[in-house]
Structure formats: structure tokens, C-alpha cells
Amino acid sequence: MQDRMKSIAEATGLLARAALWLAGIGLVLMTALIAAQVFWRYILNDSIIWTEPASVMIMGWFIFLGAAVGIREGYHLSFDVLLYVLPDTVKKILHSVSDLAVGGFGVGMIWYGWQLAAKTAGNTLPSLGISGAFDFAPIIGGGALVVLFSIERILRRAAGLHTARFGEEPLEDG
């Protein structure tokens, strides 16, 4: 089971790395779009109408992609004081409960994000000319990664492999 889980962890590690690169590229792209908008508005006394909604959409992607990678790596907010005094077996159980809760949140992101996208699919974003559903795609995509990475963490722990959390070794590259 450990060899199979290492292969899965390697694949999800590549997915996480790709998500992090996309998030970084999105951050740079959003910054460039906002800088162009400021230049056009205040220097050229004109305005590019599509940069603001495009930047907000890109921001949604880099926030949710980065958050999902943070969950995989164990960087999300947690309250670890009790873990200082608990035995390792109880720590593993509590970490798994936490991962289940985070995975449940990811399922909610997918479910409600899909509902929002379906309700706005018929609307057109005026300045971009695309469906309003695209505004909610980052919630659905981020939720899918949150679920995947939460499941991976639980399976890694069950296989006896380390995950990144208090009292555990960090994930290896890959």
C-alpha cells in the first residue's frame, strides 16, 4: 500500500506544483492588468473596461488554487495547543478528523459553487462577453482540489506515510 500511496502522492504533488505555478502566474497577470488599467486611466485618460472583472476572476483562481495547495501541505489554520500533550495515535486521529472536516468544506465548495454557476450561466458578463458561470469556476475547481488533497492526506496517514502537520514530518517534494 505504501508504494501505491507514494505514487499517488507523487502525482498529487505534481498537481499541487502546477496549481501553485498557475496561482503565481495569475497573481503576476492580475498585477499587470491592474497596472495597465491605472496607466490607461490616469496617464492616457481612457479606460480598459475588461481589466477589472478579468482581474477579479483571476484573483479567485489564485486564491482557491493557493488555498488548496496550502491544505495539502498542512499550512491551513489550525489550533495545535492540545497536540503538545497527546500521544501520537490520538494526534493522527485528530488530524484525520480535521482532514475530513476540510474535505467536507471542499464538497460544500463544489456543491454550492456549482449551484451558483448554474444560476448565473444564462447571464453574460458585459465587459468580458462570457457566461456569469465563469465567476464561480474557481470555487468549484478549488473545492475539487481541497477534496482531493484532503483524501490524499488521510490515505497517506493510513499508509503510514508522513504528512505536513504539527508533530509530523513535512511532505517531501513531489
N, C-alpha and C positions, 0 to 999 in steps of 0.2 A: 504493500500500500504506500510505503514511503517513496518508492521510486516513481509511482504514478503521480503522487501528490507533488513531488519535485518537478515533474514535467508540467503539471497544471500550473504550479506556482511560477515556473519559467515563462509560460505563455501569458499568464495574467500580469507578470512583471513587465513583459514587452508591451502589453496593452496599457498598463499604467504609465510606462515611459512615453508611449505615443500620446496618451491623453495629456500628460504633463507638457510635452512639447507643443501640442495643439493649444493648450491653455496659455503657454508662454507666447506663442506666435499671435494668439488672439489679443493678449494684453498689449503687445507691441503694435498690432494693427489698429486696435481701438485708440491707442495713444496717437498714432499717426493721423487717423481720421479726425479726431478732436482737434489736433494741431492744425490740420488743413482747414477745418471749419473756422477756427479762430482767425487764421490768416485771411481767409476769404472774406469773413465778416468785417473784421476791423482794419485790415490793410487795403483790401480791394473793394470794400463797401458793397459786397454781394454776399450771397449765402448759398451753400450747397445743401439742398433740402434733405438729402437722404443720409447724411453722415450721422446725425443724432440717433435716429431709430436703428441704423445699422450698428452703431457703437453699443447701444443698449443690448441688442441681440447678441453681439459678440461677447459683451460682458457677462451675459447669462451663461454662455458656453464656458468661458474660462473659470467662472466661479464654480459651476457644478462639476466640471472636469477636475479642477483642483481639489474640491472637497472630497470627491470620490477617491482620488489618489491618497489624500490625507487619511481617509478611513482605512485604506489598505495598509498604509504604513503606520497606523496607530497614532496619528497626530491629532485626532479629534479630541474635543473637550471631554475630560473625564475627572472623576473625583476619586483619587487613589489613596487617600489617607488610611483607610481601613486595610488596604492591601499590605501595609507595612507589617501588620501583626498576624496575618492569616497564613495558614500553611499553603504550599504550592497547589495542592489538589483543589482547595477551595478557590484560590485565585483563578485557576483555569476554568472552573465552573462559572464564576462571576464574569470573567472575560467573555465566555461563550454566551452568557445571558445578555451581556452588553452588545455583543455582535448580533444576536438575534433581534434585539430591540432596534439597533441601527438598520439591520436588514429590513425589518418591518416598516421603518420610516421610508426606506428606499422603495418598498412596494407601494406605500402611500403616494410617494412622488410620482411613480409610474401611473397609478390609477387616477389620481386627481389631475395630474398633468395631461393625461390622455383625454379626460373629460373636458378640460378647459380647451384643449386643442380642437376637439370635435365641435365644441360650441362656437368656436371662432373661425373654423375652417372656411365658412362661407364669406367671411369678411376679407377685404383686401386692404393691406397696409398702403395708404395712399402714396407715400413718398418712395416706397420700395416696389410696389406693384406685385407683392406676393401675398399668399394667404396669411391670415392672422394666426393660423395654427403654428406657424414657424416661431412665433414668440414663445411658445410653450415646449418646443422640441428640446431645449436644454434641460428642462425639468425631467422629461421622460428619459433622455439619454443619461443624465447624471444619476437618476434613480436606478436605471438598469445597472450601471457600474457599481453603485452603492450595494445593491443586492448581490451582484457577482463577487465583489471583494469581501463582503461580509460572510458569504458562504465559503469562500476560499479560506478566510481566517479560521472559521470553525473547523473545516476539514483539515487544515494544516495542524491545528491544535490536536485534533483527534488522531492524526497520523503520527503524533509525537514530534512534529517539526515546530520550530520556534516562530513566533510572530512578534511584531513590534508592539509592545505594551509595557507598562511598568512591571518590573520583575521578570521580564522575558528578553531574550536576545532580539535585536532588530532583524528585519528581513534582509536577506542577502540580496545583492544586485541580481535582477533577473527574475 
